[in-house]
Amino acid sequence: MEKALQELIPVFQNINKQEIFCRQKYNALFSSISKDKKDSIENFISYLSYRDFQLEIDSIFAKNSLPIVFSDTGDFKNSVESLKRLLGYSSYQNQLANFQLKNASDFFGSDHDDGVPSLMVNLQQEAEHDVGYLKNLIACGVRHFRVNCAFGSEMGWERTHRNLQKAAGANNEEANLLFDLAGPKIRIEKLFENHTEVNSIDIEKTENLIIFSKSASALKLPGSPDFIKGVVSSIDCDFSVCHPNEIIRFDDSCVEARIIETGNDFLRVSVEKVSQVPYSLLPGKGINFPESDLGISGLTKKDQNDLASVVHLDGTLCFSFVQSAADIIDIEKEISKYRKPDMPVVIKIETFKAVRNLEEIILAAMRFPKVALLIARGDLVSECGWAALPEIQEKISKLGRAAHLPIILATEILESYNQNGLHTRPEMIDLHHARKFDCLLLNKGPNIFDTMDYVRGLI
């Protein structure tokens, strides 16, 4: 023990310096968070200060045959204080309550049991007309339902809300709608082939594709032959900031292309990878620019209009493509217009910038009384690449738990079982690890009822 303590002393000196740095860096955000989250803030600071030294501390403990003390980042402060007491750094004694569980229960309601994630499902449009569909989902244990506000209308969302209340009442249960505002996500608005608008286009490797900005004046390139296949983006973009060889991904990385020519309102790209041959691109699918800075962020005009449409329905608000603490503050200002300070808020983490600014985003998000994080793995893969996803998912999970924020895991949970009735080995491993999250968001599919029963039985 004495030898281990001697090795740990210089490590703790560096950790104390890191803690001072963290407090200074994020002081403005700390001061804006409610005092009732003081313990969560202190736990978060402890994790930020110690995370870069955790492997070194674990190595010293293992080498000296001592038990590893850092297990759950949700209780990191107590682990740190135990070490400090060993080193004579502190006489502080405090048992952190299980803030993670309390916050998750407050956010997800009575269905959230200790250690058992709540279930959420992406709603299909038939939810606007089919109360029975919603009753069956509630009977399978689903209490939370996501509406993607990139699609549909205010009238349709209100019908879905009414139907959900009827279905929940018939089952003597509570149910909640999550309204996912589209954010500044670039999607395919239209598709063209030989200058004719079409419902889909089939693409293969080595083909060229033209991407036009929403306001492109003409659907052909000046001084160039007419294009064969092209898409129009849902948002006006200045494509002149892009550069040749930068990667573009479509539809959650099902298609990957590389820029070969740029203009103010168009890009010509060469398709390099497709998940199947040929691959059919459809309207509404996402376009990601992971290596280009298009300068697009924050709430869009559509988000503001959609927020005004759904805020009276008393659901949960979800904000997409948040990039920084400044975006969170803009969201807070927009919500304050409607005098609903306790409305639950979900912050989606789905871009490279959000991962890079994760610490400040989490601290800014703690300004909301009820807030959760959502790990949107589809766009994260498109933004950061497949290889980075496991590490990023772990980073979001650890930082979120250190701040005692509930965490929702999304994208392709038991997707094969949901779509085809047969699960895969990787999906089972994924589901095993998914148990540590507070809520699992599953996609709609032909086998959704069997899938929900299966998930509930396993977790």
C-alpha positions in Angstrom: 0.0 0.0 0.0 2.8 2.4 0.9 4.5 1.9 -2.4 1.2 2.5 -4.3 0.6 5.7 -2.3 4.1 7.0 -3.2 3.4 6.4 -6.9 0.0 8.0 -6.8 1.1 11.3 -5.2 2.7 12.9 -8.3 -0.4 11.7 -10.3 -2.7 13.4 -7.9 -0.6 16.6 -8.2 -1.3 16.6 -11.9 -4.9 15.8 -11.4 -5.4 18.8 -9.0 -3.9 21.0 -11.7 -6.4 19.6 -14.2 -9.3 20.2 -11.8 -8.3 23.9 -11.4 -8.1 24.2 -15.2 -11.6 22.6 -15.7 -13.1 24.9 -13.1 -11.7 28.0 -14.8 -12.6 26.8 -18.3 -16.2 26.1 -17.6 -16.8 28.6 -14.8 -19.4 30.6 -16.7 -21.5 27.5 -17.5 -21.2 26.2 -13.9 -22.6 29.5 -12.5 -25.7 29.2 -14.7 -26.8 25.8 -13.5 -29.3 25.4 -10.7 -27.9 24.8 -7.2 -29.9 21.6 -6.8 -27.5 20.0 -9.3 -24.4 20.9 -7.3 -23.5 17.3 -6.5 -23.9 16.3 -10.2 -21.6 19.2 -11.2 -19.0 18.2 -8.7 -19.1 14.6 -9.9 -18.8 15.8 -13.5 -15.8 18.0 -12.6 -14.1 15.0 -10.9 -14.5 12.9 -14.0 -13.2 15.6 -16.3 -10.2 16.0 -14.1 -9.4 12.4 -13.6 -10.3 10.7 -16.9 -6.9 11.3 -18.6 -5.2 9.7 -15.6 -7.6 6.8 -15.0 -5.5 4.2 -16.8 -2.4 5.2 -15.0 -4.1 5.0 -11.6 -5.6 1.6 -12.5 -2.2 0.4 -13.6 -0.6 1.4 -10.2 -3.4 -0.3 -8.3 -3.2 -3.5 -10.4 0.6 -3.6 -10.1 0.3 -3.4 -6.3 -2.6 -6.0 -6.2 -5.1 -3.5 -5.1 -8.8 -3.4 -6.3 -9.7 -1.0 -9.1 -11.7 1.9 -7.5 -13.2 3.5 -10.6 -16.2 1.6 -11.8 -19.3 3.8 -12.5 -18.8 7.4 -13.6 -22.1 8.2 -12.0 -20.5 7.7 -8.6 -17.0 9.0 -9.6 -16.8 11.7 -6.9 -16.9 9.1 -4.1 -14.2 7.0 -5.8 -12.0 10.1 -6.0 -12.6 11.1 -2.4 -11.7 7.6 -1.3 -8.3 7.9 -3.0 -7.8 11.4 -1.6 -8.4 10.1 1.9 -5.8 7.4 1.4 -3.3 10.0 0.3 -4.2 12.5 3.0 -5.6 15.0 0.5 -9.0 15.3 2.0 -11.2 14.4 4.9 -14.4 15.0 2.9 -17.0 12.4 3.5 -20.2 12.2 1.5 -22.2 9.4 0.0 -23.7 10.5 -3.3 -27.3 9.5 -3.7 -28.1 7.6 -6.9 -28.8 10.8 -8.9 -28.5 8.9 -12.1 -31.5 6.6 -11.2 -33.5 9.5 -9.7 -33.0 11.7 -12.8 -33.9 8.8 -15.1 -37.0 8.0 -13.1 -38.1 11.7 -13.1 -37.5 11.9 -16.8 -39.1 8.6 -18.0 -41.7 8.2 -15.3 -43.0 5.2 -13.3 -42.1 2.7 -16.0 -38.4 3.2 -15.4 -37.2 0.4 -13.0 -33.8 0.2 -11.5 -31.4 -1.3 -14.0 -34.2 -1.8 -16.7 -34.2 0.6 -19.6 -37.4 2.2 -20.7 -38.5 1.5 -24.3 -39.2 4.0 -27.0 -40.3 3.4 -30.6 -40.2 5.5 -33.8 -43.8 6.0 -34.8 -45.1 5.2 -38.2 -47.7 7.5 -39.9 -50.5 5.0 -39.2 -50.3 6.2 -35.6 -52.3 9.2 -36.9 -55.2 6.9 -37.7 -54.8 3.6 -35.9 -55.4 3.6 -32.1 -55.1 -0.2 -32.1 -51.4 0.0 -33.3 -50.6 2.2 -30.3 -52.5 0.0 -27.9 -50.5 -3.0 -29.0 -47.2 -1.1 -28.5 -48.2 0.0 -25.0 -49.2 -3.6 -24.3 -45.6 -4.6 -25.3 -44.2 -2.3 -22.6 -43.6 0.8 -24.7 -44.3 4.1 -22.9 -42.4 6.6 -25.1 -42.9 7.4 -28.7 -40.8 9.5 -31.1 -42.3 11.7 -33.8 -39.9 12.9 -36.4 -40.9 16.5 -37.1 -38.8 16.4 -40.4 -41.9 14.7 -41.8 -45.7 15.2 -41.3 -47.6 18.2 -40.2 -49.1 19.9 -37.2 -52.5 18.3 -37.8 -51.0 14.9 -38.0 -49.0 15.3 -34.8 -52.1 16.4 -33.0 -54.0 13.4 -34.2 -51.1 11.1 -33.1 -51.2 12.8 -29.7 -55.0 12.3 -29.3 -54.7 8.7 -30.4 -51.9 8.0 -28.0 -53.9 9.4 -25.1 -56.8 7.2 -26.0 -54.6 4.1 -26.3 -52.9 4.9 -23.0 -56.2 5.4 -21.2 -57.6 2.1 -22.6 -54.5 0.3 -21.1 -54.6 2.3 -17.8 -51.1 3.5 -18.5 -49.2 6.7 -19.1 -47.6 7.4 -22.5 -45.4 10.2 -23.7 -44.6 11.7 -27.1 -41.1 12.9 -28.0 -41.2 15.6 -30.7 -37.9 15.4 -32.5 -37.3 18.8 -34.3 -35.5 18.3 -37.6 -32.6 20.8 -36.9 -30.3 21.9 -39.6 -30.0 18.4 -41.1 -29.4 18.3 -44.8 -31.7 15.9 -46.6 -32.6 14.9 -50.1 -35.5 17.1 -51.1 -35.8 16.0 -54.8 -34.2 13.5 -57.2 -33.6 14.0 -60.9 -32.6 11.7 -63.7 -32.0 13.1 -67.2 -33.6 16.4 -66.0 -36.8 14.7 -65.0 -37.9 14.6 -61.3 -38.2 11.0 -60.2 -39.2 9.2 -56.9 -35.9 7.4 -56.6 -32.6 6.9 -58.4 -30.5 3.7 -58.4 -26.8 4.3 -58.0 -23.7 2.1 -58.2 -20.0 2.5 -57.5 -18.0 4.8 -59.8 -21.1 6.7 -60.9 -21.1 10.5 -60.8 -23.9 12.3 -58.9 -24.7 16.0 -58.7 -25.8 17.6 -55.5 -27.6 20.9 -56.0 -28.3 23.5 -53.3 -32.0 24.0 -52.6 -32.0 27.4 -54.4 -29.9 26.3 -57.4 -31.2 28.4 -60.3 -30.9 25.7 -63.0 -30.6 22.0 -62.8 -27.6 21.7 -65.1 -24.0 22.8 -64.8 -22.9 25.9 -66.8 -20.5 24.9 -69.5 -20.8 21.2 -68.8 -22.8 18.4 -70.3 -26.2 17.8 -68.8 -26.0 15.6 -65.7 -27.5 12.1 -65.7 -28.4 11.8 -62.0 -28.7 14.4 -59.2 -30.3 15.4 -56.0 -31.5 18.7 -54.5 -30.7 19.4 -50.9 -33.3 20.5 -48.4 -31.3 23.5 -47.2 -29.5 26.3 -49.0 -25.8 25.6 -48.9 -22.7 27.5 -50.0 -20.9 24.5 -51.6 -17.9 26.7 -52.5 -16.5 26.1 -49.0 -16.2 22.3 -49.9 -13.0 20.9 -51.4 -12.2 18.1 -53.8 -11.6 14.7 -52.2 -13.8 15.5 -49.2 -16.2 12.7 -48.3 -20.0 12.9 -48.5 -22.3 10.2 -47.1 -25.9 9.5 -47.8 -28.6 7.7 -45.8 -26.7 6.8 -42.6 -23.6 5.8 -44.6 -25.3 3.4 -46.9 -23.7 5.4 -49.7 -20.3 7.1 -49.6 -19.0 9.4 -52.3 -16.1 11.8 -52.8 -16.2 15.4 -54.2 -14.6 15.8 -57.6 -15.9 19.3 -58.5 -17.3 22.2 -56.6 -19.4 25.3 -57.4 -21.3 27.9 -55.4 -24.6 25.9 -55.6 -23.5 22.4 -56.7 -21.1 19.6 -56.1 -20.2 16.8 -58.4 -19.3 13.6 -56.5 -18.1 10.1 -57.5 -19.7 7.2 -55.7 -17.2 5.0 -54.0 -19.2 2.7 -51.7 -22.8 1.4 -51.6 -24.3 -1.0 -49.1 -26.0 -3.0 -51.9 -26.0 -2.9 -55.7 -27.8 -1.0 -57.0 -28.7 1.3 -54.1 -31.9 3.3 -54.3 -31.7 6.8 -53.0 -35.1 8.2 -51.8 -36.4 11.7 -50.9 -36.0 12.5 -47.2 -32.8 10.6 -46.7 -29.9 12.4 -45.0 -26.7 13.9 -46.6 -23.7 14.3 -44.3 -20.6 16.4 -44.9 -18.2 15.0 -42.3 -15.1 16.8 -43.7 -16.7 20.1 -44.8 -17.7 23.0 -42.7 -20.9 24.4 -44.3 -21.4 26.8 -41.3 -24.9 25.4 -40.6 -26.1 25.1 -37.0 -28.7 26.1 -34.5 -32.5 26.2 -34.7 -34.0 26.6 -38.2 -37.1 28.6 -39.0 -38.9 25.2 -39.5 -37.8 24.2 -35.9 -39.2 27.4 -34.5 -42.5 26.9 -36.3 -42.7 23.2 -35.3 -41.9 24.1 -31.7 -44.8 26.5 -31.7 -47.0 23.8 -33.1 -46.2 21.1 -30.5 -45.3 22.9 -27.3 -49.0 22.9 -26.1 -49.1 19.1 -26.4 -47.0 18.7 -23.3 -44.6 16.1 -24.7 -40.8 16.0 -24.7 -38.8 18.2 -27.0 -35.9 16.8 -28.8 -33.3 19.0 -30.5 -31.2 17.6 -33.4 -27.8 18.5 -34.7 -26.7 20.5 -31.6 -23.1 21.6 -32.1 -22.2 23.7 -29.1 -23.2 25.3 -25.8 -24.3 28.3 -27.8 -26.9 26.2 -29.5 -28.2 25.0 -26.2 -28.6 28.6 -24.9 -30.5 29.5 -28.1 -32.8 26.5 -27.5 -33.4 27.6 -23.9 -34.3 31.1 -25.1 -36.8 29.8 -27.7 -38.5 27.5 -25.1 -38.7 30.4 -22.6 -41.1 32.2 -25.0 -43.8 29.6 -24.1 -43.4 29.7 -20.3 -42.9 26.0 -20.0 -39.7 25.8 -18.0 -40.2 22.2 -16.8 -40.8 20.7 -20.2 -38.4 17.7 -20.7 -35.7 18.2 -23.2 -33.6 15.7 -25.1 -30.3 16.7 -26.7 -29.2 14.6 -29.6 -25.5 13.9 -30.1 -24.9 13.1 -33.7 -22.1 15.3 -35.2 -18.3 15.5 -35.0 -18.6 19.0 -33.6 -21.0 17.9 -30.9 -18.5 15.1 -29.8 -15.7 17.6 -29.8 -17.7 20.1 -27.7 -19.4 17.4 -25.6 -18.3 18.7 -22.2 -19.7 22.2 -22.8 -22.9 20.9 -24.3 -23.5 18.7 -21.3 -22.9 21.6 -18.9 -25.2 23.9 -20.8 -27.8 21.2 -21.0 -27.8 20.9 -17.2 -29.6 24.3 -17.2 -32.8 22.5 -18.0 -34.6 21.0 -15.0 -35.3 17.7 -17.0 -32.8 16.8 -19.7 -31.4 13.7 -21.3 -28.9 12.9 -24.0 -29.6 10.8 -27.1 -26.8 8.9 -28.8 -27.9 9.0 -32.5 -25.6 6.3 -33.9 -26.8 6.7 -37.5 -25.6 10.2 -38.1 -22.6 9.6 -35.8 -21.3 7.0 -38.1 -21.9 9.3 -41.1 -20.1 12.1 -39.4 -17.3 10.3 -37.6 -16.9 6.9 -39.4 -17.6 3.3 -38.4 -14.3 2.7 -36.6 -14.8 5.7 -34.2 -18.4 4.7 -33.1 -17.6 2.4 -30.2 -15.2 4.9 -28.6 -17.6 7.8 -29.2 -20.6 5.9 -27.7 -18.5 5.1 -24.6 -17.4 8.7 -24.3 -20.9 10.0 -24.4 -22.1 7.4 -21.9 -19.3 8.1 -19.4 -19.6 11.9 -19.6 -23.4 11.7 -19.4 -23.3 9.4 -16.4 -20.7 11.6 -14.7 -23.3 14.5 -15.0 -26.1 12.1 -13.9 -28.0 12.7 -17.1 -30.3 10.0 -18.5 -29.1 8.5 -21.8 -31.1 7.2 -24.7 -29.4 4.8 -27.1 -30.8 4.8 -30.7 -30.3 3.3 -34.2 -30.4 -0.3 -35.3 -31.1 -2.0 -32.0 -32.3 -5.5 -33.0 -32.9 -4.1 -36.5 -32.6 -7.5 -38.3 -35.1 -9.1 -35.9 -37.4 -6.1 -36.3 -37.3 -6.2 -40.1 -36.8 -9.9 -40.9 -37.7 -11.8 -37.7 -34.2 -13.1 -37.3 -31.5 -11.5 -35.0 -27.8 -11.6 -35.6 -24.9 -12.3 -33.2 -23.6 -8.7 -33.2 -27.2 -7.5 -32.4 -27.3 -9.7 -29.3 -24.0 -8.3 -28.1 -25.2 -4.8 -28.8 -28.4 -5.5 -26.8 -26.3 -6.8 -23.9 -24.3 -3.6 -23.7 -27.5 -1.5 -24.3 -28.8 -2.6 -20.9 -26.7 0.0 -19.2 -28.6 2.9 -20.9 -31.8 4.4 -19.5 -33.9 4.1 -22.6 -33.7 2.2 -25.9 -35.1 3.7 -29.1 -36.1 1.1 -31.7 -37.1 1.7 -35.2 -40.5 0.9 -36.7 -40.7 -2.4 -38.6 -43.0 -5.2 -39.6 -42.0 -7.2 -36.5 -42.0 -4.4 -34.0 -44.4 -6.1 -31.6 -42.4 -9.3 -31.4 -39.2 -7.3 -31.2 -40.5 -5.3 -28.2 -41.6 -8.5 -26.4 -38.2 -10.0 -27.1 -36.3 -7.0 -25.8 -38.5 -6.7 -22.7 -37.8 -10.4 -22.0 -34.1 -10.0 -22.3 -33.6 -6.8 -20.3 
